[in-house]
Amino acid sequence: MALPIAPGNYGIDTFHSQVGFSVRHLGISIIRGTFDRFSGALYVGDDLATTVVTVEAEMESINTGNRDRDGHMYGADWLDTANHPQMSFRSTSIVDSAGSYTMSGDLTIKGITHAVTFDAKYNGSDIFPMDHSTHFGFEASGSISRSSFGVSYAVPLLSDEVKLTLDAQFVLPAADA
């Protein structure tokens, strides 16, 4: 199957993208949050086997809508941002199954790396009217066990399962367009 994007190096449009998460509190409600500072890139090769997605998020940019909670999460019992300021993901494989994709890769949180798999979807492309660049939309989602990354504080008050989401627009840098 032909790739929906021409080969090249695409940057993430951080103004129109989001790195998010959700976790259950007491098993009865969901706390949602985002990482407000992040970067990412999409390298499209000649086929999916040579295509790579990378995303890095600054852990101290966590935003759950509650500053006290966010500040507590910087500490050693949670994310230990003084020693581990970033979370990173690098895909190792992307598989197409009739237009639905499975993206596997290495996720690092708190200095611990595990292989993870996300369901991914290509949402199409469109011209951004402000600068006439072509933007390509993707989404990816999956779940991790936070305790496997050394973040086990407050289990079971907060579920061990954390759902991660990436809603991203990638664009060719102006010099490459």
Secondary structure, 3 states (H helix, E strand, C coil): CCCCCCCEEEEECHHHCEEEEEEEECCCEEEEEEECCEEEEEEECCCHHHCEEEEEEEHHHEECCCHHHHHHHCCCCCCCCCCCCEEEEEEEEEEEECCEEEEEEEEEECCEEEEEEEEEEEEEEEEECCCCEEEEEEEEEEEEEHHHHCCCCCCCCEEEEEEEEEEEEEECCCCCC
